[in-house]
Amino acid sequence: MAHLNRKTLLVTRTLPQASQERLDRGLDGVEVIQWKEDRAIPRSEFLKLAKGVDGILCLLTDKIDSELLDAAGPQLKVVSTMSVGFDHVSVKELESRKILLGNTPGVLTDATADTTLLLVLSAGRRLREGVDAVIQGKWGAWSPTWLLGTQLTEKTVGIVGLGRIGVAVAKRLRAFGVEKILYQGTKPKPEAEAEVGGKIEFAELDQLLKESDVICVCCALNDKTQNMFNYETFSKMKRDVVFVNTARGGIVDQSGLIRALKEGKLGSVGLDVTVPEPLPTDSELLQFPNCIVLPHIGSGTMETRTAMSEIAIENALSGLKGEALPHPHNA
């Protein structure tokens, strides 16, 4: 009768190759139920497949709320999200039902920091306009005044959120000769400052907005940061600022961003995250030549996504066994 003790784990998407092969070989004592279509699991299917499962391994595209938890049932022990952020999860609901929540911190730091620098450089050097010029046959004779961008040498960079990713971004920026780094958050972080080195200081948001030549958003999405960047904050920035967001789309009020772009209040913009995702092809954001939008690929390397999926599996297995999670959301 050992089969009666077998746990069930719902996995809401196909995982990177090595982790998927692990699932396909079978997990000891665990029956895997998996949505394998190459698209986000529809809500109706999610509610149906969640019924009676003991664990859920989900993505940031999957909303975990009271409706989903009710559909799953009281036997649900663990939710493991293959992401650092967990704004798609109702943490209070999980806590009230004593359901464990795990995430995947740390392993995507380097990949996301690389993407942040990619967007800083691409937006600052007008990469989109340059590529379009080549493709559209607008590349003429060399000119000393054509497609002039801006470089990072001796610039002031503002980083909103000096966590793991913010620190990694700051350290990378040092190699480009930035003059000063300002950072904003809930409090000063002396240890992070020491790790970054050089001229770095905590600043109030208004100071960061007014003094920064480049602004990188690296903070979490929560009640305090929702729509933190809006028309009012954009209006306080330098008119040639390079603004980059690789955190969460909800931190930026897109209507305010579009208005600021229309009015020429921003130099250039680089986004890896938007609201909604995917961004509709008729979005006004895509009409601005000085706005580069990527399809949320910040952690999109084989190495990082494999590491994330392995952590998510380990969190799920630990929760199913009634053990402490190796990577709980509140660590």
C-alpha contacts under 8 A as a table, 3 or more apart, distances in Angstrom:
res1	aa1	res2	aa2	distance
1	M	4	L	5.77
1	M	5	N	7.94
2	A	5	N	5.59
2	A	6	R	7.09
3	H	6	R	5.12
5	N	29	G	7.83
6	R	29	G	5.18
6	R	30	V	5.64
6	R	31	E	6.89
7	K	29	G	6.43
7	K	30	V	4.82
7	K	31	E	6.09
7	K	53	V	7.51
7	K	54	D	5.97
7	K	55	G	7.95
7	K	320	L	6.92
8	T	30	V	5.53
8	T	31	E	4.66
8	T	32	V	5.87
8	T	33	I	7.08
8	T	53	V	5.11
8	T	54	D	5.29
8	T	55	G	6.44
9	L	30	V	6.75
9	L	31	E	6.18
9	L	32	V	4.93
9	L	33	I	5.99
9	L	53	V	6.02
9	L	54	D	6.02
9	L	55	G	4.65
9	L	56	I	5.58
9	L	57	L	7.16
9	L	316	A	7.84
10	L	32	V	6.01
10	L	33	I	4.71
10	L	34	Q	5.68
10	L	49	L	7.31
10	L	50	A	6.65
10	L	53	V	6.64
10	L	55	G	6.24
10	L	56	I	4.74
10	L	57	L	6.07
11	V	14	T	7.75
11	V	32	V	7.07
11	V	33	I	6.17
11	V	34	Q	4.67
11	V	35	W	6.44
11	V	56	I	6.04
11	V	57	L	4.75
11	V	58	C	6.17
12	T	34	Q	5.84
12	T	35	W	5.03
12	T	36	K	7.52
12	T	40	A	7.70
12	T	41	I	6.36
12	T	46	F	7.77
12	T	56	I	7.77
12	T	57	L	6.43
12	T	58	C	5.34
12	T	59	L	7.10
12	T	62	D	7.93
13	R	34	Q	6.61
13	R	35	W	5.19
13	R	36	K	5.43
13	R	37	E	7.16
13	R	38	D	7.59
13	R	39	R	7.83
13	R	40	A	7.14
13	R	41	I	7.33
13	R	58	C	7.53
13	R	59	L	7.77
14	T	20	Q	6.61
14	T	34	Q	7.49
14	T	35	W	6.94
14	T	36	K	5.08
14	T	37	E	7.44
14	T	38	D	7.55
15	L	19	S	5.96
15	L	20	Q	5.01
15	L	306	T	7.86
15	L	309	S	6.64
16	P	19	S	5.65
16	P	20	Q	5.87
16	P	302	M	7.39
16	P	305	R	6.70
16	P	306	T	5.66
16	P	309	S	7.27
17	Q	20	Q	5.06
17	Q	21	E	6.04
17	Q	306	T	7.77
18	A	21	E	5.23
18	A	22	R	6.41
18	A	306	T	6.99
19	S	22	R	4.97
19	S	23	L	6.42
19	S	306	T	6.58
19	S	309	S	6.40
19	S	310	E	6.23
20	Q	23	L	5.05
20	Q	24	D	6.12
21	E	24	D	4.91
21	E	25	R	6.12
22	R	25	R	5.25
22	R	26	G	6.53
22	R	27	L	7.45
23	L	26	G	5.13
23	L	27	L	6.27
23	L	32	V	7.30
26	G	30	V	7.53
26	G	31	E	7.65
26	G	32	V	7.66
27	L	30	V	5.30
27	L	31	E	7.19
27	L	32	V	7.70
33	I	49	L	7.72
35	W	41	I	6.66
37	E	40	A	7.78
37	E	41	I	7.77
40	A	61	T	6.84
40	A	62	D	7.64
41	I	45	E	6.49
41	I	46	F	6.15
41	I	62	D	7.56
42	P	45	E	5.32
42	P	46	F	6.15
43	R	46	F	4.96
43	R	47	L	6.17
44	S	47	L	5.28
44	S	48	K	6.28
45	E	48	K	5.01
45	E	49	L	5.95
46	F	49	L	5.30
46	F	50	A	5.91
46	F	68	L	7.80
47	L	50	A	5.36
47	L	51	K	6.77
47	L	68	L	5.84
47	L	71	A	5.84
47	L	72	A	7.31
48	K	51	K	5.76
48	K	71	A	7.44
49	L	53	V	8.00
50	A	53	V	5.64
50	A	56	I	7.68
50	A	68	L	7.46
50	A	71	A	6.50
50	A	72	A	4.75
51	K	71	A	5.45
51	K	72	A	4.11
51	K	73	G	6.44
52	G	71	A	7.96
52	G	72	A	5.25
52	G	73	G	5.78
52	G	75	Q	6.95
52	G	76	L	7.43
53	V	56	I	7.36
53	V	72	A	6.13
53	V	73	G	7.67
53	V	75	Q	7.21
53	V	76	L	6.10
54	D	75	Q	5.78
54	D	76	L	4.25
54	D	77	K	5.51
54	D	78	V	6.98
54	D	320	L	6.73
55	G	76	L	5.73
55	G	77	K	5.81
55	G	78	V	4.88
55	G	79	V	5.85
55	G	80	S	7.76
55	G	316	A	6.45
55	G	319	G	7.58
55	G	320	L	6.51
56	I	78	V	6.48
56	I	79	V	4.85
56	I	80	S	6.12
56	I	316	A	7.23
57	L	79	V	6.03
57	L	80	S	4.70
57	L	81	T	5.70
57	L	82	M	7.16
57	L	312	A	6.76
57	L	313	I	7.29
57	L	316	A	6.66
58	C	61	T	7.95
58	C	62	D	6.20
58	C	79	V	7.34
58	C	80	S	6.22
58	C	81	T	4.79
58	C	82	M	6.19
59	L	62	D	5.54
59	L	81	T	5.42
59	L	82	M	5.21
59	L	83	S	6.56
60	L	63	K	7.43
60	L	81	T	6.97
60	L	82	M	7.18
60	L	83	S	6.34
60	L	85	G	7.59
60	L	86	F	7.01
60	L	87	D	7.98
60	L	88	H	6.01
61	T	88	H	7.30
62	D	88	H	6.77
63	K	68	L	7.91
63	K	88	H	5.09
63	K	89	V	6.06
64	I	67	E	7.95
64	I	68	L	5.89
64	I	69	L	7.07
64	I	88	H	6.29
64	I	89	V	4.66
64	I	90	S	6.10
65	D	68	L	5.41
65	D	69	L	6.22
65	D	89	V	6.28
65	D	90	S	5.24
65	D	93	E	7.00
66	S	69	L	5.01
66	S	70	D	5.89
66	S	90	S	7.55
66	S	93	E	6.37
67	E	70	D	5.18
67	E	71	A	6.20
68	L	71	A	5.02
68	L	72	A	6.21
69	L	72	A	5.02
69	L	73	G	6.25
69	L	74	P	7.97
69	L	76	L	7.83
70	D	73	G	5.29
70	D	74	P	7.56
72	A	75	Q	7.77
72	A	76	L	6.55
73	G	76	L	6.15
74	P	97	R	7.85
76	L	99	I	6.79
77	K	98	K	7.58
77	K	99	I	4.97
77	K	100	L	6.27
77	K	319	G	6.31
77	K	320	L	6.34
77	K	322	G	7.84
78	V	99	I	5.27
78	V	100	L	4.56
78	V	101	L	5.92
78	V	102	G	7.80
78	V	316	A	6.31
78	V	319	G	5.23
78	V	320	L	6.67
79	V	99	I	7.13
79	V	100	L	6.14
79	V	101	L	4.94
79	V	102	G	6.46
79	V	316	A	6.85
80	S	101	L	5.73
80	S	102	G	4.66
80	S	103	N	6.01
80	S	312	A	5.59
80	S	313	I	7.56
80	S	315	N	6.02
80	S	316	A	5.51
81	T	84	V	7.88
81	T	86	F	7.31
81	T	101	L	7.62
81	T	102	G	6.17
81	T	103	N	5.09
81	T	104	T	7.23
81	T	312	A	6.26
82	M	103	N	6.08
82	M	104	T	5.93
82	M	308	M	5.93
82	M	309	S	6.03
82	M	311	I	7.81
82	M	312	A	5.42
83	S	86	F	7.04
83	S	103	N	5.71
83	S	104	T	5.28
83	S	105	P	7.36
83	S	308	M	7.18
84	V	103	N	5.51
84	V	104	T	4.96
84	V	105	P	4.92
84	V	106	G	7.93
85	G	88	H	7.98
85	G	103	N	7.42
85	G	220	A	6.84
85	G	221	L	7.70
86	F	89	V	5.41
86	F	103	N	7.41
86	F	329	H	7.91
87	D	90	S	7.40
87	D	221	L	6.66
87	D	222	N	7.04
90	S	93	E	5.40
90	S	94	L	6.54
91	V	94	L	5.13
91	V	95	E	6.13
91	V	101	L	7.88
92	K	95	E	5.06
92	K	96	S	6.06
93	E	96	S	5.19
93	E	97	R	6.37
94	L	97	R	5.21
94	L	98	K	5.99
94	L	99	I	4.93
94	L	100	L	6.94
94	L	101	L	7.47
95	E	98	K	4.86
95	E	99	I	5.99
95	E	100	L	7.43
96	S	99	I	7.79
100	L	319	G	6.73
100	L	325	L	7.83
100	L	328	P	7.66
101	L	328	P	5.98
101	L	329	H	5.87
102	G	312	A	7.27
102	G	315	N	5.85
102	G	316	A	7.68
102	G	325	L	6.60
102	G	327	H	5.59
102	G	328	P	4.25
102	G	329	H	4.93
103	N	311	I	7.88
103	N	312	A	6.70
103	N	315	N	7.76
103	N	327	H	6.11
103	N	328	P	6.18
103	N	329	H	5.32
104	T	107	V	6.95
104	T	308	M	5.68
104	T	311	I	6.13
104	T	312	A	6.52
104	T	327	H	6.68
105	P	108	L	6.98
105	P	109	T	7.90
105	P	327	H	7.52
106	G	109	T	5.46
106	G	164	R	7.01
107	V	110	D	7.40
107	V	304	T	6.19
107	V	307	A	6.53
107	V	308	M	6.62
108	L	111	A	5.44
108	L	112	T	6.04
108	L	299	S	5.52
108	L	304	T	5.60
108	L	305	R	7.77
108	L	308	M	7.48
109	T	112	T	5.42
109	T	113	A	6.03
109	T	164	R	6.34
109	T	165	I	5.02
109	T	168	A	7.00
109	T	299	S	7.91
110	D	113	A	5.07
110	D	114	D	6.05
110	D	165	I	7.27
110	D	168	A	6.74
111	A	114	D	5.12
111	A	115	T	6.32
111	A	298	G	6.25
111	A	299	S	5.08
111	A	300	G	7.10
111	A	301	T	6.88
111	A	304	T	6.94
112	T	115	T	5.01
112	T	116	T	6.19
112	T	165	I	6.95
112	T	246	T	7.28
112	T	298	G	4.46
112	T	299	S	5.19
113	A	116	T	4.98
113	A	117	L	6.36
113	A	165	I	5.82
113	A	166	G	7.52
113	A	168	A	5.87
113	A	169	V	5.00
113	A	172	R	7.98
113	A	298	G	7.81
114	D	117	L	5.22
114	D	118	L	6.10
114	D	169	V	7.47
114	D	298	G	7.91
115	T	118	L	4.81
115	T	119	L	6.24
115	T	246	T	7.60
115	T	297	I	7.78
115	T	298	G	5.40
115	T	299	S	7.94
116	T	119	L	5.26
116	T	120	V	6.22
116	T	169	V	7.03
116	T	216	C	7.47
116	T	244	V	7.08
116	T	245	N	7.56
116	T	246	T	6.14
116	T	298	G	7.62
117	L	120	V	4.92
117	L	121	L	6.08
117	L	169	V	6.98
117	L	172	R	7.62
117	L	173	L	7.61
118	L	121	L	5.37
118	L	122	S	5.93
119	L	122	S	4.89
119	L	123	A	5.73
119	L	244	V	6.62
119	L	270	G	5.23
119	L	271	L	7.34
119	L	292	I	7.67
120	V	123	A	5.44
120	V	124	G	5.89
120	V	214	V	7.68
120	V	242	V	6.87
120	V	243	F	7.65
120	V	244	V	6.39
120	V	270	G	6.78
121	L	124	G	5.12
121	L	125	R	5.86
121	L	151	Q	7.81
122	S	125	R	5.33
122	S	126	R	5.90
122	S	127	L	4.90
122	S	128	R	7.36
122	S	270	G	7.68
122	S	292	I	7.87
123	A	126	R	5.12
123	A	127	L	6.32
123	A	128	R	7.66
123	A	242	V	6.72
123	A	268	S	5.54
123	A	269	V	5.90
123	A	270	G	5.73
123	A	290	N	6.91
123	A	291	C	7.10
123	A	292	I	6.59
124	G	127	L	7.87
124	G	149	G	5.54
124	G	150	T	5.28
124	G	151	Q	6.75
124	G	242	V	6.13
124	G	268	S	6.51
125	R	148	L	7.14
125	R	149	G	4.30
125	R	150	T	5.86
125	R	151	Q	7.27
126	R	129	E	5.51
126	R	130	G	6.31
126	R	147	L	6.91
126	R	148	L	7.68
126	R	149	G	5.89
126	R	268	S	7.85
126	R	290	N	6.73
127	L	130	G	5.01
127	L	131	V	6.12
128	R	131	V	5.30
128	R	132	D	6.10
128	R	289	P	6.86
128	R	290	N	7.43
128	R	291	C	7.98
128	R	292	I	6.57
129	E	132	D	5.09
129	E	133	A	6.07
129	E	147	L	7.72
129	E	289	P	6.11
129	E	290	N	7.39
130	G	133	A	5.08
130	G	134	V	6.51
130	G	147	L	7.20
131	V	134	V	5.26
131	V	135	I	6.30
132	D	135	I	5.10
132	D	136	Q	5.78
132	D	138	K	7.98
133	A	136	Q	5.23
133	A	137	G	5.89
133	A	138	K	4.58
133	A	139	W	5.41
134	V	137	G	5.40
134	V	138	K	6.18
134	V	139	W	5.47
135	I	138	K	7.75
137	G	140	G	7.97
142	W	146	W	7.90
143	S	146	W	5.48
145	T	148	L	6.25
152	L	155	K	5.37
152	L	176	F	5.96
152	L	177	G	6.46
152	L	178	V	5.60
153	T	176	F	6.11
153	T	177	G	4.64
153	T	178	V	5.03
153	T	179	E	6.99
154	E	177	G	5.95
154	E	178	V	4.60
154	E	179	E	4.13
154	E	180	K	7.51
155	K	177	G	7.84
155	K	178	V	4.90
155	K	179	E	5.15
155	K	180	K	6.71
155	K	212	S	7.78
155	K	213	D	6.11
155	K	214	V	7.73
156	T	178	V	6.31
156	T	179	E	5.72
156	T	180	K	4.76
156	T	181	I	5.72
156	T	182	L	7.28
156	T	211	E	7.02
156	T	212	S	5.01
156	T	213	D	5.38
156	T	214	V	6.70
157	V	178	V	7.23
157	V	180	K	6.40
157	V	181	I	4.89
157	V	182	L	6.16
157	V	212	S	5.15
157	V	213	D	5.82
157	V	214	V	4.72
157	V	215	I	5.84
157	V	216	C	7.68
158	G	181	I	5.82
158	G	182	L	4.67
158	G	183	Y	5.51
158	G	184	Q	7.73
158	G	208	L	5.77
158	G	209	L	7.55
158	G	212	S	5.34
158	G	213	D	7.61
158	G	214	V	6.06
158	G	215	I	4.60
158	G	216	C	6.22
159	I	162	L	6.70
159	I	166	G	6.56
159	I	170	A	7.69
159	I	181	I	7.29
159	I	182	L	6.24
159	I	183	Y	4.64
159	I	184	Q	6.46
159	I	215	I	5.87
159	I	216	C	4.90
159	I	217	V	6.11
159	I	218	C	6.83
160	V	166	G	7.53
160	V	183	Y	5.61
160	V	184	Q	4.85
160	V	185	G	6.35
160	V	215	I	7.56
160	V	216	C	6.26
160	V	217	V	4.98
160	V	218	C	5.64
160	V	219	C	5.97
161	G	166	G	5.85
161	G	183	Y	6.81
161	G	184	Q	5.91
161	G	185	G	5.31
161	G	217	V	6.84
161	G	218	C	5.04
161	G	219	C	4.24
161	G	220	A	7.62
162	L	165	I	7.11
162	L	166	G	4.28
162	L	167	V	5.53
162	L	183	Y	6.52
162	L	184	Q	7.22
162	L	185	G	6.97
162	L	189	K	7.79
162	L	192	A	7.28
162	L	218	C	7.15
162	L	219	C	7.41
163	G	166	G	5.06
163	G	167	V	5.98
163	G	192	A	7.93
163	G	218	C	7.64
163	G	219	C	7.38
164	R	167	V	5.35
164	R	168	A	6.29
165	I	168	A	5.02
165	I	169	V	6.12
165	I	218	C	6.47
166	G	169	V	5.11
166	G	170	A	6.16
166	G	218	C	5.51
166	G	219	C	7.75
167	V	170	A	5.04
167	V	171	K	6.17
167	V	192	A	6.63
167	V	195	E	7.67
167	V	196	V	6.40
168	A	171	K	5.20
168	A	172	R	6.30
169	V	172	R	5.19
169	V	173	L	6.19
170	A	173	L	5.05
170	A	174	R	6.52
170	A	181	I	7.40
170	A	196	V	6.32
171	K	174	R	5.37
171	K	175	A	7.43
171	K	196	V	5.33
171	K	197	G	7.98
172	R	175	A	5.73
172	R	176	F	7.55
173	L	176	F	5.39
173	L	177	G	7.15
173	L	178	V	6.48
174	R	177	G	5.50
174	R	178	V	5.85
175	A	178	V	7.80
178	V	181	I	7.54
179	E	199	K	7.13
180	K	198	G	7.66
180	K	199	K	5.09
180	K	200	I	5.83
181	I	199	K	6.34
181	I	200	I	4.60
181	I	201	E	6.54
182	L	200	I	5.74
182	L	201	E	5.16
182	L	202	F	5.84
182	L	203	A	6.00
182	L	208	L	6.24
182	L	212	S	7.61
183	Y	200	I	7.58
183	Y	201	E	6.35
183	Y	202	F	5.05
183	Y	203	A	5.83
183	Y	208	L	7.19
184	Q	187	K	7.74
184	Q	188	P	7.98
184	Q	202	F	5.93
184	Q	203	A	5.56
184	Q	204	E	6.20
184	Q	205	L	6.16
184	Q	208	L	7.40
185	G	188	P	7.27
187	K	202	F	7.87
188	P	202	F	5.59
189	K	192	A	5.39
189	K	193	E	6.23
189	K	202	F	7.81
190	P	193	E	4.97
190	P	194	A	6.20
191	E	194	A	5.13
191	E	195	E	6.31
192	A	195	E	5.02
192	A	196	V	6.26
193	E	196	V	5.21
193	E	197	G	5.96
193	E	200	I	6.37
193	E	201	E	7.40
194	A	197	G	5.03
196	V	200	I	7.80
197	G	200	I	7.06
203	A	207	Q	6.16
203	A	208	L	6.07
204	E	207	Q	5.48
204	E	208	L	6.39
205	L	208	L	5.09
205	L	209	L	6.11
206	D	209	L	5.11
206	D	210	K	6.20
206	D	236	K	7.49
207	Q	210	K	5.26
207	Q	211	E	6.02
208	L	211	E	5.44
208	L	212	S	5.68
209	L	212	S	5.89
209	L	215	I	7.76
209	L	233	T	7.24
209	L	234	F	7.92
209	L	236	K	5.97
209	L	237	M	4.96
209	L	238	K	7.65
210	K	236	K	5.79
210	K	237	M	5.05
210	K	238	K	6.28
211	E	237	M	7.62
211	E	238	K	7.46
212	S	215	I	6.31
212	S	237	M	7.51
212	S	238	K	7.38
212	S	241	V	7.24
213	D	238	K	6.87
213	D	240	D	7.24
213	D	241	V	4.93
213	D	242	V	6.44
214	V	241	V	5.50
214	V	242	V	4.61
214	V	243	F	5.95
214	V	244	V	7.88
215	I	241	V	7.35
215	I	242	V	6.24
215	I	243	F	4.92
215	I	244	V	6.17
216	C	243	F	6.24
216	C	244	V	4.89
216	C	245	N	5.96
216	C	246	T	7.81
217	V	244	V	6.23
217	V	245	N	4.76
217	V	246	T	6.38
217	V	247	A	6.15
218	C	245	N	7.05
218	C	246	T	6.44
218	C	247	A	5.16
219	C	225	T	7.98
219	C	247	A	6.13
220	A	225	T	7.38
220	A	247	A	6.60
220	A	248	R	7.14
221	L	224	K	7.83
221	L	225	T	5.61
221	L	226	Q	6.12
221	L	247	A	7.65
221	L	248	R	6.16
221	L	250	G	6.78
221	L	251	I	6.06
222	N	225	T	5.33
222	N	226	Q	5.87
223	D	226	Q	5.49
224	K	228	M	7.39
225	T	228	M	4.85
225	T	251	I	5.60
226	Q	250	G	5.63
226	Q	251	I	4.66
226	Q	252	V	7.18
227	N	230	N	6.08
227	N	250	G	5.96
227	N	251	I	4.57
227	N	252	V	4.69
227	N	253	D	4.74
228	M	233	T	7.82
228	M	251	I	5.45
228	M	252	V	6.10
228	M	253	D	7.40
229	F	232	E	7.76
229	F	233	T	5.63
229	F	234	F	6.70
229	F	251	I	6.31
229	F	252	V	4.71
229	F	253	D	6.04
229	F	256	G	7.99
229	F	257	L	7.94
230	N	233	T	5.36
230	N	234	F	6.07
230	N	252	V	6.20
230	N	253	D	4.98
230	N	254	Q	7.46
230	N	255	S	7.88
230	N	256	G	4.88
230	N	257	L	6.34
231	Y	234	F	5.09
231	Y	235	S	6.04
231	Y	253	D	7.69
231	Y	255	S	7.93
231	Y	256	G	4.17
231	Y	257	L	6.17
231	Y	259	R	7.00
231	Y	260	A	6.16
232	E	235	S	5.16
232	E	236	K	6.76
232	E	256	G	7.87
233	T	236	K	5.29
233	T	237	M	6.96
234	F	237	M	5.40
234	F	256	G	7.87
234	F	257	L	7.24
234	F	260	A	6.54
234	F	265	K	7.03
234	F	266	L	7.38
235	S	260	A	7.13
235	S	265	K	6.36
237	M	241	V	6.63
237	M	265	K	7.61
237	M	266	L	7.47
238	K	241	V	5.18
238	K	265	K	7.46
238	K	266	L	7.07
239	R	264	G	7.08
239	R	265	K	4.84
239	R	266	L	4.85
239	R	267	G	5.69
240	D	265	K	7.61
240	D	266	L	5.59
240	D	267	G	3.78
240	D	268	S	7.17
241	V	266	L	5.62
241	V	267	G	4.89
241	V	268	S	6.58
242	V	266	L	7.13
242	V	267	G	5.74
242	V	268	S	4.92
242	V	269	V	5.77
242	V	270	G	7.76
243	F	266	L	7.68
243	F	267	G	7.98
243	F	268	S	6.36
243	F	269	V	4.80
243	F	270	G	6.28
244	V	269	V	5.77
244	V	270	G	4.59
244	V	271	L	5.73
245	N	248	R	7.31
245	N	249	G	7.66
245	N	270	G	6.51
245	N	271	L	5.03
245	N	272	D	6.34
245	N	273	V	6.73
246	T	271	L	6.21
246	T	272	D	5.01
246	T	273	V	5.89
246	T	296	H	7.87
246	T	298	G	6.69
247	A	251	I	7.80
247	A	272	D	7.81
247	A	273	V	6.76
248	R	251	I	5.86
248	R	273	V	5.55
248	R	274	T	7.11
249	G	252	V	5.84
249	G	273	V	4.66
249	G	274	T	4.04
249	G	275	V	5.27
249	G	276	P	7.71
250	G	253	D	6.83
250	G	274	T	7.16
250	G	275	V	6.38
252	V	257	L	7.38
253	D	256	G	5.39
253	D	257	L	6.32
254	Q	257	L	4.78
254	Q	258	I	6.01
254	Q	274	T	7.90
254	Q	275	V	7.46
255	S	258	I	5.16
255	S	259	R	6.22
256	G	259	R	5.10
256	G	260	A	6.13
257	L	260	A	5.08
257	L	261	L	6.17
258	I	261	L	5.10
258	I	262	K	6.16
258	I	284	E	7.07
258	I	285	L	6.36
259	R	262	K	5.08
259	R	263	E	6.26
260	A	263	E	5.16
260	A	264	G	6.21
260	A	265	K	5.18
260	A	266	L	6.62
261	L	264	G	5.09
261	L	265	K	5.97
261	L	266	L	5.94
261	L	288	F	7.57
262	K	265	K	7.77
264	G	267	G	7.32
266	L	269	V	7.43
267	G	290	N	7.24
268	S	290	N	4.86
268	S	291	C	5.85
269	V	290	N	6.28
269	V	291	C	4.61
269	V	292	I	6.19
270	G	291	C	5.85
270	G	292	I	4.78
270	G	293	V	6.00
270	G	294	L	7.95
271	L	274	T	7.07
271	L	291	C	7.75
271	L	292	I	6.22
271	L	293	V	4.80
271	L	294	L	6.12
272	D	293	V	5.88
272	D	294	L	4.61
272	D	295	P	5.95
272	D	296	H	4.69
272	D	297	I	6.67
272	D	298	G	6.67
273	V	277	E	7.46
273	V	293	V	7.81
273	V	294	L	7.30
273	V	295	P	7.02
273	V	296	H	5.29
274	T	277	E	5.90
274	T	278	P	7.66
274	T	279	L	6.63
275	V	278	P	7.81
275	V	279	L	6.80
276	P	279	L	5.52
276	P	280	P	7.91
277	E	295	P	7.86
278	P	295	P	6.98
279	L	283	S	6.81
280	P	283	S	5.41
281	T	286	L	7.37
282	D	286	L	7.36
283	S	286	L	5.81
283	S	287	Q	7.52
284	E	287	Q	5.33
284	E	288	F	7.48
285	L	288	F	6.03
285	L	291	C	6.94
286	L	289	P	7.68
286	L	291	C	7.02
286	L	292	I	7.74
286	L	293	V	7.43
288	F	291	C	5.43
289	P	292	I	7.62
294	L	297	I	6.80
297	I	300	G	4.64
299	S	304	T	6.26
299	S	305	R	6.73
300	G	304	T	6.95
300	G	305	R	6.51
301	T	304	T	5.31
301	T	305	R	6.08
302	M	305	R	5.40
302	M	306	T	5.95
303	E	306	T	5.40
303	E	307	A	6.25
304	T	307	A	5.09
304	T	308	M	6.11
305	R	308	M	4.96
305	R	309	S	6.12
306	T	309	S	5.18
306	T	310	E	6.18
307	A	310	E	5.19
307	A	311	I	6.27
308	M	311	I	5.24
308	M	312	A	6.16
309	S	312	A	4.94
309	S	313	I	6.17
310	E	313	I	5.12
310	E	314	E	6.23
311	I	314	E	5.05
311	I	315	N	6.09
311	I	327	H	7.58
312	A	315	N	5.14
312	A	316	A	6.20
313	I	316	A	5.08
313	I	317	L	6.13
314	E	317	L	5.12
314	E	318	S	6.07
314	E	325	L	7.87
314	E	326	P	7.35
315	N	318	S	5.28
315	N	319	G	6.20
315	N	325	L	5.23
315	N	326	P	6.09
315	N	327	H	6.49
315	N	328	P	7.74
316	A	319	G	5.16
316	A	320	L	6.19
316	A	325	L	7.87
317	L	320	L	5.08
317	L	321	K	6.30
318	S	321	K	5.16
318	S	322	G	6.33
318	S	323	E	5.02
318	S	324	A	6.39
318	S	325	L	5.60
318	S	326	P	7.58
319	G	322	G	5.04
319	G	323	E	5.58
319	G	324	A	6.72
319	G	325	L	6.18
320	L	323	E	7.50
325	L	328	P	5.39
327	H	331	A	6.89
328	P	331	A	5.54
